[in-house]
């Protein structure tokens, strides 16, 4: 019987793998298919814009996976800027890049660029590399120029130069959401790829208001109660502002509980995460989701009744989770 069960499990696993798998060498273009194809008018137009801005087109080709056209170009470095809604610069990371690129004497990692206003260019994924090259005194930066400007909003998916933490992701997403709303974008739920996770929008608002907000303590909770909204972006932002205010009010109450726990001599980097977990009405309902406002209101009421005198040191130690400052 046991052997039979193992065979069934093995067959089921194999079947799933076959269903999800992609046959090798089955997608995209062969190398020989990339040659001898006339450039479309749209690509010739972008090539002209590159030259007009003082740049030089080094080549044009079709991406072998999706067959979309790209241009390899040398752009004047003073004509390139990061997109206005991406994360803040990390001075430490820029310093490392300056040191490494300076020692090697080669720049081997082209940024991605799209057209911006005037004769300039935006890079959605090269802020640190662009800054490093500028500090090294470079006149030119090499870029893969993408004709479709909307690619600039795929910033989280495109970024490969430095891993985002929760704070950086959230701030980028709220900035993108505002930019798209100002441009008259569609529903919030139309931007699943750009935003990745609805919690980033809510957390982004909180990080803007509270730069030292411990988002890691709330992230797991919010992932269970926050969903993309089927509302126009401008209306969705107003809804999220109300939600962020509710979480902010809860955080004030949690901070007061943490303060009282510390006064009792209970000191731990996990105190806030412990308190949030204790207040969470879903903590024993594995896999369950709930309505956002209702859940936060329950937690606010529970915070008002929280009895710090009943908390033992071993309960905090076994609580685990992320340190309160981990984002």
N, C-alpha and C positions, 0 to 999 in steps of 0.2 A: 504493500500500500504506500509506504513511504517513497519507494523508488518510483512508483507510478506518479506520485505528486511531483517529484523532482523532474520527471520527464515532461509533465504538463507545463510546469513553470518554465523549463528550458525552451519548449516549443513556443510558449507565449512570448518570452523575451525575444526569441529569434524573429517571430512574426512582427513584433513591434519594431525591431531594428530595420527589417526590410521595408516596412511601411514608411519609416521616417528617413531612411537613407537616400542618398543621391548617387547614382551610378558614376563611377570615375570617368573623367574625360567626356562628360555629357553636356556641359553647360558652356555657353559663350562662344567666342570665335577662335579659330585656329590661327597660329602666327601668320600664315600666308594670306588669310582673309583680311588682315589689317593693312595690306599694301594695295596701292593702286586704286583707292576709292576716292573720288572727287570730294573735296570739302564742300559742305553745304553753305548756303549764303549766310546763315546765322554765324557760322564760325569765321567766315571771311570778315564779317562785320566786327566781331570781337577782336580779331587780329588787327584790324584797322584802328580800333580804339586803343589797343596796347601800344601800337606805334605812335599814335597821336599823343599819348600821355608820356612819351619819352622812353618807352620800353622797347624791347626787341623780342619778336617771336622766334623761338628756337626750334619749334616743331609743333605739329598737330597730329593727333591720332585718336582712334576710337578705343575706349576702355574695353579690354577683351572680355570682361564679364557681362556688362550691361549694354555694350555697343554704343554708348554715348560718347560724343566728341569732347576732347579736352585739348587745351593748348599748353605747351611748356614755354614759359616766357621768363625773360629777365626784366624785372620791374624796378624803376627808380625807388630806392628805399624810402625816400621822403614822400612818395605818393601812396604808400601803403600804411594802413592803420588797422588796429583790431576792431572788430564789430563792437558797437557801443554797449551791447548788453551782455558781454561775456565776463567771466570772473576777473577778480583783481589780480594784479601781477604779484608773483612770488619773487621777492628780491633774492632769496636764497637760490632758487632754481635758475634765475637769470645769471647769477654769479657763477654757478657751476657750468652753464653753457658757455659763457664768455671764456672761462678758463680752458675748457676742453677744446672748443672750436679754435681758440687762439693758439693752443699748443699744436693741434693737428695741422692748422693752416689750410683746412678745407671745410667747405660747407656742403654737406651731403644729404640734407633732408629738406626738400622743397616744401614750402607752405602751400596751403590752398588759398586761392584768392577769387573773389567775385567783384563785379563792378559796384562802385559806390557812386555817390553824387559827384558831379563835375568830372574831372579827369583822374579821379583817384580810385583806389582799390581797397577792399576790406578783406581781412583774413579772419575766418571764423575759428581757426585752430592753430594759429601761429604766433600768438601774442608774445610768448617767451622767446621764441627763436628770432622774431623780428626785433625785439628789444635788445637781445644779445648781439645781433649783427650791427645794430645802430651804435651800440657802445663800443664795438670793435672798429667803428669808423667806416663800415662798408658803404659803398655807393649804390650797390645793387643787391637785390635778393631774388633768388630763383623761385618760381611759383608754378603750380598747376592751376591754370585759370579755368574755372568752371563757368560755362555760359549762363547757366540757370542761377539767377541771383537768390532764389529761395533756398538754395543749398546752405546759405549762411545761417539759417535757422535750425539746421541739423547739427548744431554745435556740439551737443553732448555725444552724439554718435561718431562725429568726426574726430574728436580730440584724442590724440595719441601721444602728446608730448609730455604730459604730466597728469597722473591720476587725480581725479577730483575727490575731495572729501564732501561730506553731506552739506556743509555750509556753502561751499563753492558751487555745487550743483544747484542748490536751491536758489542762490542769488542769481545765477545765470538764467534759470528758468523763469523767475519772476520778471526779470528784465526783458526776456524774449516775449513773455506774455503781454507785457505792456506795449512793446513795440508792435506786435501783431494786432493788438486791439486798436492802437492808434491808426494802423493802416487799414482798419475795417475788416479784419480777418473774420473767419467763420465761427463755428462753434468751438468751444474749448476741446470737446471730444474729437475734433478733426485733427488734433495735433499730438497724437499718441507718440509718434516717433520723435518729434521735436522735444516734447516735455518729459518723455519716458515714464514718469510716475506722478500722479496727481498730488502726492504729498509734498513734492518739491515746490509747488506753487504756494501752498499754504505755509510751509516752512520758510520759503523765501521772504514772505511778508513779515514773519516773525523775526528773522535775522536782520532785516532792514530796521525794524523798530528796536530790537534788542541784540546788538552785536555779539554779546556774550551768552546768548541763548543756548542752552544745552539741548540741542535738537535730537541728539542721539537717545536721550531718555524717553522721547515721545515718538520716535520714528516707527517702531514696531506697532505701537498702538494705532497711529494714524494710518498705516498701511491697511489696517483692517476696517477702518470706518470712512476712509476718504476715497472717492471715485472721481473719474473725469465727469464733468458736468455737461449735459446737453443744453447749454445756454450759449448765446453769443458771448464772445470773449469779454467785452466790457461788462456785461451783466454778471458773468462768472467771476470776474475780479471783485465785484462788489460782494458777492456771496462769500468769497474766500476772505475778504477783509473782515466780515462778520465772524467767520470761523476762526481766523487768526486772533481776533480780539478775545474770543471765548477761551482759546488755548492760553493766551497771555494772562487772562484772569486766573485760570487754573494754575498756571506756573507761579503766579504771585502767592497763591495759597500753599503750593508745594514748597516754595522757598521759605515760607514762614514755618512750616512743619520741619524742614531740614534745620532751620536755625534753632528750633526748640530741641531737636534731637542732639544737636551739637552741644547745647547747653547742658545736656545730661551726660556729656562725655562720650557720645557715640560719634566717632570720627571715621569716615570711610570715603574713598573717591566714588563709591557707588550709592551714596545716600539718596540722591535725587532719583536715580533709576529705581531704587528700592521703593521709595514712596509712591512713584508713579505706578509701579507694578501693583502695589497694595491697593491703590485706588481704582485700578482698572477692573471694571465689571466683567470683562471678557476673559480674564486671565485663566479661568477654569473651564472655559467653553472653547475647546480646541477647534480651530477651523471656522468658528462662527464669526459672522460680521454683524454690524449694527449700524443704526443711523447716527450720523456724526453729532448733531446738536444734542440729541438725547443722551448719548454716551458721555459727552463732555459735561453736560449738566449733572448727570449722576455722579461723576467724579468730583465736581465742585461741591456737591452736597456731602459726599463722603469725606472730602478734605476738611469740611467744617466740623465733622464729628471725630476726626482722627485722634486717637488717644496715644500720645507719644510715650506715656508711662508704661504701656504694655509691650513696647518693642524691646526685644532682647538682642544683644550683640551678635549671637550666633545666627539669628534670622537675617541680619544684614549680610553677614559673611556668606551665607548659603544662597543669597538672592542672585548673585552673579550679575550678568548684564554688562553693559558698557559703562566705563567711567563717565561721570557727569559731564566732563569736558570733551569727550570723544565725539567728533562729528565726521 
